[in-house]
Amino acid sequence: MNAECPRTRDLTIEQLQRGATHGGQRPRTHPAAWTGVIISFIGFCIAGVFMVAANLPGFWAGVGVIVLGGIVGGGMKAAGLGMPKESADVVAAREAATATAKARV
């Protein structure tokens, strides 16, 4: 249907609207990943400022915040706020789409 993009050319409008180009799902944000990244970024900023200021305790405090970001992100993922596991239906659909694509070539 969409002649501009060869990857989506054979998809219907309904498939494009529901996100068929992403395994039937639209890309989502995951709170665990974003929380860990934001906390770690703040830690990098803290460590960078104190490194330039030649303040060793402040630098190590920033490194501690970076580690805390990883721990918080991992804990949130363990609590179920991370990326969901793929269902058998999604895996089967991907394999079928791959087989169809290979058959076209």
C-alpha distance (Angstrom), angle and dihedral (degrees) to the residues before:
residue distance angle dihedral
M1 . . .
N2 3.80 . .
A3 3.81 107.1 .
E4 3.81 95.4 -175.6
C5 3.80 97.2 67.5
P6 3.81 118.1 45.2
R7 3.82 91.8 -158.0
T8 3.82 92.9 58.9
R9 3.80 98.9 30.0
D10 3.83 95.1 105.3
L11 3.80 97.2 43.5
T12 3.77 122.0 103.9
I13 3.79 122.1 -125.0
E14 3.81 90.0 -106.6
Q15 3.82 91.2 54.1
L16 3.79 91.2 49.1
Q17 3.81 92.0 48.1
R18 3.80 93.3 52.2
G19 3.79 91.6 47.1
A20 3.80 101.7 -104.1
T21 3.79 90.6 163.3
H22 3.81 89.1 67.7
G23 3.79 100.1 54.2
G24 3.79 91.7 -79.3
Q25 3.78 92.1 -56.6
R26 3.76 132.0 93.1
P27 3.78 115.7 -125.9
R28 3.79 109.5 -91.8
T29 3.74 134.3 -167.1
H30 3.76 118.1 -118.4
P31 3.81 117.5 -143.5
A32 3.80 94.2 -146.6
A33 3.79 93.4 55.8
W34 3.79 95.8 44.2
T35 3.80 93.7 46.1
G36 3.80 92.1 50.6
V37 3.80 92.2 46.7
I38 3.81 94.3 48.2
I39 3.81 93.4 48.3
S40 3.82 90.8 47.0
F41 3.81 91.3 48.1
I42 3.79 90.3 53.1
G43 3.80 87.8 50.0
F44 3.81 91.2 52.2
C45 3.80 89.6 51.0
I46 3.80 91.9 49.6
A47 3.80 92.9 47.1
G48 3.80 91.5 46.5
V49 3.79 94.1 51.5
F50 3.79 93.4 48.3
M51 3.81 92.3 43.8
V52 3.80 90.3 56.7
A53 3.82 89.4 45.3
A54 3.85 89.2 51.8
N55 3.80 90.8 -124.9
L56 3.79 106.9 145.2
P57 3.83 98.7 -171.0
G58 3.81 91.2 50.5
F59 3.79 90.3 48.9
W60 3.81 91.9 53.2
A61 3.79 90.1 46.0
G62 3.82 87.4 57.1
V63 3.80 90.4 49.5
G64 3.81 87.7 51.0
V65 3.81 90.0 54.1
I66 3.82 89.2 51.1
V67 3.82 90.4 53.9
L68 3.81 89.4 45.4
G69 3.82 89.0 56.2
G70 3.80 90.5 57.0
I71 3.79 92.2 47.2
V72 3.81 93.4 48.2
G73 3.84 92.1 46.9
G74 3.80 91.7 48.4
G75 3.79 91.6 47.2
M76 3.79 91.9 50.4
K77 3.80 90.4 48.8
A78 3.81 89.9 51.2
A79 3.81 88.4 50.4
G80 3.82 90.0 57.6
L81 3.79 100.3 -99.6
G82 3.81 95.0 112.3
M83 3.77 132.1 84.9
P84 3.81 110.8 -46.0
K85 3.79 120.3 -119.0
E86 3.80 116.8 -105.4
S87 3.77 116.9 -103.2
A88 3.79 123.0 -130.2
D89 3.82 88.8 -108.0
V90 3.82 92.0 58.2
V91 3.81 92.0 48.3
A92 3.82 91.5 48.3
A93 3.81 92.0 48.2
R94 3.81 91.4 50.1
E95 3.81 91.8 49.6
A96 3.81 91.2 48.5
A97 3.81 91.4 49.1
T98 3.80 91.0 48.5
A99 3.79 91.6 50.1
T100 3.82 90.4 49.0
A101 3.79 91.9 49.0
K102 3.80 92.1 49.2
A103 3.80 90.6 48.9
R104 3.83 90.4 55.8
V105 3.80 92.5 55.9
